Amino acid sequence: MKNLIFIIIITLLFFGCKAQNNPKMKLDYVNLDIMTPIKVKCDYFEVFFNSQIKSVSIDKQTDIDSIINMINNLKVSTTKYLPDVRVQLEISYANKSKIYCLSKMGMYSEGISYILPDKFLDIL
């Protein structure tokens, strides 16, 4: 009986730790064609669009892996482009999260601007 309990505890710990390493993904967005009188910065996305924001959680691990792979393969822009934000993508891990801010023209996160291929927005 002790062996069975030990095996169950080890199994739960193993799967519990594994689940924490799997990232979670949340996509907040508004219509990409919304016109605004000023450029919406990443920090003000939720304030500016408030009630217009739609949210989607991406739960399928293959989709999450595919998006992370695409992000890891994006080219860094030398122009220091700051997008007129219409989409925020949050990737959360067990102990940290990272937010990417997107427009039709590019993506920005933590001081780095990326060149955004059309294919990326189509997938999102």
Secondary structure as the mmCIF struct_conf table of DSSP 4:
data_model
#
loop_
_struct_conf.conf_type_id
_struct_conf.id
_struct_conf.beg_label_comp_id
_struct_conf.beg_label_asym_id
_struct_conf.beg_label_seq_id
_struct_conf.end_label_comp_id
_struct_conf.end_label_asym_id
_struct_conf.end_label_seq_id
HELX_RH_AL_P HELX_RH_AL_P1 LYS A 2 ASN A 21
BEND BEND1 ASN A 22 ASN A 22
STRN STRN1 LYS A 24 TYR A 29
TURN_TY1_P TURN_TY1_P1 LEU A 32 ASP A 33
BEND BEND2 PRO A 37 ILE A 38
HELX_LH_PP_P HELX_LH_PP_P1 LYS A 39 LYS A 41
HELX_RH_3T_P HELX_RH_3T_P1 CYS A 42 TYR A 44
HELX_RH_AL_P HELX_RH_AL_P2 PHE A 45 PHE A 49
HELX_RH_3T_P HELX_RH_3T_P2 ASN A 50 GLN A 52
STRN STRN2 LYS A 54 ILE A 58
HELX_RH_AL_P HELX_RH_AL_P3 GLN A 61 ASN A 72
TURN_TY1_P TURN_TY1_P2 ASN A 73 ASN A 73
HELX_LH_PP_P HELX_LH_PP_P2 LEU A 74 LEU A 74
STRN STRN3 LYS A 75 VAL A 76
HELX_LH_PP_P HELX_LH_PP_P3 SER A 77 SER A 77
BEND BEND3 THR A 78 THR A 79
BEND BEND4 ARG A 86 ARG A 86
STRN STRN4 VAL A 87 SER A 92
BEND BEND5 ALA A 94 ASN A 95
STRN STRN5 SER A 97 LEU A 102
BEND BEND6 LYS A 104 MET A 105
STRN STRN6 GLY A 106 SER A 109
TURN_TY1_P TURN_TY1_P3 GLU A 110 GLY A 111
STRN STRN7 ILE A 112 ILE A 115
HELX_RH_AL_P HELX_RH_AL_P4 ASP A 118 ILE A 123
#
